[in-house]
Amino acid sequence: MPRASANSVVVQQPRAMARRALASTRLWAERLAAQAPGAELTVLPGADHYPMLSGPAAFEAFLRALL
């Protein structure tokens, strides 16, 4: 990731994993965002693996703010 030349967004979906794996998933997402130049971490509460389907309003707001 350190060689990425474009800004990046890491989106974590809290419901995508079992509760016991959530902490490691969040840690992974934080590390990934920290390694990519210009990256930011966004957590979409209540989202699952397909955030555009499980939380369309939150996903739309996220995209609108990003663009």
N, C-alpha and C positions, 0 to 999 in steps of 0.2 A: 503493500500500500504506500510506502513512502515515495514511490516513483510516480504516483498518480498525478496527472497534470490538470485534471478538472476538479472542481469542487464536488464533494460527495455528501450524500445524506445517508446516514445509517438509521433505519427505522426498526425499532424493536416492537414486537407484538407480544405483550405480556401473557396472553392466553394461549400462545402457540405451544408452550411446553407445560409439563406437569409442574406443580408448585415447587417441588424440591429442586427442579432444574432451573427455575426462574432466576435465581441468584447467579448461577453460572452463565445463563444466557445474557443477563444484564451486564455482567463483567465482560463477556466476549464482545458485546456491542460497544461498550465503553472503550475497550482496547482498540477495536477496529476504528472507531471514530478518532481516537487519539493518534493513530498511526497515519492516517490519511491527511495530507495537507489541506487545510480549508474545510475539513469535514465537520459536520455537526451531528449530534445524536438526537433523534426525535422518538419519543415514546408515545404511542397512540393507545391510551387506556381503553381496555375492553376489546381491542382488536385481536383477531387471530391471524392465521397464515395469509388470509386474503383480506387485508384491511379495507379494501374498497367495497367489499361485500358485507363484512361484519360491522363496519362502522362508517357508512358512506358519508355522513355529514362531517365527521371528524377528519376523514381522509380528504374530502374536498377542501375543507378549511386549511388543512396542512398544505395541499398543493397550491391553493390560491396564495397563501403566505409565501411559499417558496418561489413562485413565479412572479 
